[in-house]
C-alpha cells in the first residue's frame, strides 16, 4: 500500500501535511486497515487536531474493534480533551474487548482515578496487576491512591512492590520515601530518598548518553 508507506515515512520525517494527505488517502483506499487509521490519528494529534483524531478513532473502532492501538488512542485523546465521561466509556470498551490486557485495565484505572472514582480505580489497577504481574505501574498507581486516602500502610506495600519490579526507576522509591516521612519513619525515609536520588541521577546520566 504505497500511500501508507509514503505517509508513514512523511510522518517520521516530520512533514505532517504530506503525511496527513497520504494517510487520508490510505484510509480511503483501505477502510479496514488499522495501520492507516493509526498513522492518521498520530498525525492529527501532532497537529493539535485532537477532536478530529478522537472522532477518527471512534469511527475506525466500529469497523476495526480488534485494534489495541485505536482503543488506547481513543482513551488518551478523550483524556487530553478532558472529556472524562467519554474517556470512561472508551476505557470500559477497551477492557471489554481486551479483558486479559493489563494496559486496558491500567487505562480504565487512570480515567477513574482522574474522575475521583478511587475505589473503582483501585479495582481496575488490581486487575491490571493480576494480568501483568511484572509491570510496576499498577502497584505505583495503587500506592498513589492509598496515599491519597491516607492509608499509609497500604501505600508503603504498593510502593515497595513497585520498587521491587522497577529497581532502576526512581519514582516508586521517591514515593515510598514520601510516605515513610509522613509516618515519622525518618531513617527509613532518608534511606529511600537517598536511593531515589541515586536512581534519578543514574537515569539522567543514561539519558544524556
N, C-alpha and C positions, 0 to 999 in steps of 0.2 A: 504494500500500500504506500505509494510514493509520497502522497501528501502527508501521511502520518510521519514517515521518516524525516521528511524535509521539515515538517512543523516542529518535531521534537529537536531537531538539530538547531533550528532557529531559536527555540526556547533556551537551549543550553548556551547559545552564543549571546543571549540577551536581546535579540531582535523580537520584541514582544508583538509588535503589529504584524510582522510577517508570520510569526508563529500562530497568531490568532486566526489570520486569514486561511492558512494552510490547514490548521486543525479543525476549523469550522467546515472546511471542505471535506476533510476526512470523516467527520461525524455525519455529514450529509450523505456521503457515499456508502458508509458502513454504519448504520444506526445501532447495530448490536455490538460494536467493537468498543469494549470498555477502555482500552488504551487511548483511543481518540478522545473520549469524554474526559478521561483523567488528565491528559495533556492540556485540553482546552480549559478545564477548570483551573489548573495551575496558572495558565496564562492570565485568565480573568482575575484571579486572586492577586497575582503580582501587579496587575494594572489597577487594582483597587476597586474593581467591579464586583464587589462581594455579593450583592444581592443577585446579580445575574449568574455568578458562579454557583451560588446556592440553588437557584432555580434550575440551572442546568443539571446539577447532581440529582435533584429531586425527580426531574423528568427522566433522567437516564436510569435511575433505580427502578422505575416502573417496568422498564424493558430489560434491565440487567441487574436483578436483585442479588446476584451472586458476587458482585464486585465489592470486596472488602474496602478498597480504597475509596469508592464512592460513598459507602456508608460512613466511613471515618471522616471524609471531607465534608459531608453534609452536616455532621455534628459540629465539627470545628468551625465551619462557616457561620452556622447559627449562633455559636458562642461568640464569634467575632462581632456579629451583628447585635449581640446581647439580647437575642430572642430566645430566652430560656425555655419558654413553653414549646417552641418548635424544636429546639435542641433536645429537649427531653423526649419528645416524640421520635425524633431521628435516632436517638441513642437506644430507646426501647425497641425500635425496629431493628437496629443493629444487633442487639443481643438475641432477638427472636430468630434472626437469620443465622447468627453465628454464636450459639449458646456455649460452645466449647472454646471460644476465643477469649483469652484473658484481656486483650486490648479492648474488646467490645464492652466488657463489664467495667473496665477502667474508665472508658469514655462515659458510660452511664453514671458511674460514681462521681466523676468530675462535674457533670452537669448538675446532679442532685446536690452536691456539696456547694456549688456556686449559688444554687437556689435556696440554700439554707435547710435542705431536707437531709439533715445529718444522719439520722437513723437509717434511712434508705440508702444513703451514700455508703455508710459503713457496710451494710449487707452487700452492696454491689462490689465494694473493694474486697470483701471476703470471698465472693465468688471469683473475682479476678485472681486472687492469690491461690485459690484452690486449682485454678486452671493453668496458672503459670507460676509454679512453685519456686522457680529460680529467679523470678523478677522481684527486684527490691521495691519497685514503685508502689504496689498495693499496700505493703507494710508502711511505707513512708507516709502515704496519704491517710491510712488509718491512724497513724500516730498524730498527724496534724489535727484530725477531728477529735481524737481523745484529748489532746492538749486543749483544744478549743472548749471542750466540755468539762475541763478541769479534772479529768481523770488521769492524774499523773502516772499512776502505776501502769495502766494500760498503754499510755503513751510511751513510757520507757520500754516496755516489752516490744511494742511495734517498732520503735526506732532502733532498738538493738538488733532485731531481726533484719531490718533494712540494711543496717551497717554490716551485718554478717554476710548478706548476699551481695553487697556492693562495697567491698573493703577498700576500694580506691576512690570512692566518691565521698566528698566532704560533707554533703548535705545531711545525710542521716546522723552522722556523728555530731554535727553542729546543733541539730535539733535535739539530740539526746542531751547535750551539754546544757542547752537552754532549760529543759525540763528539770534536770537534776539541780540546776541552780535555784529554780523556784521552790524545790523541796529542801533547800538549805543543805544539800549534799555537796558542799563546796569543793572538797578534794576530788571527788569523782567528776564533778562538773568541770573542774580545771583540767583534769586529765583528758576528758573527752574534748574539751575546747582546744587543747594543745594538739591533739591528734587531728582534729578537723583543720586546724591551721596548717599543719604539715601536709595534709592531703590536698588542701586548696593550693598551696604553693607548688606542689608536685604537678597538679593539673595545669596550673598556669605555665609552668616551665615546659610541660609537654606540648601545650597548645602553641607556644612560641616556636617550637621546633617541629 
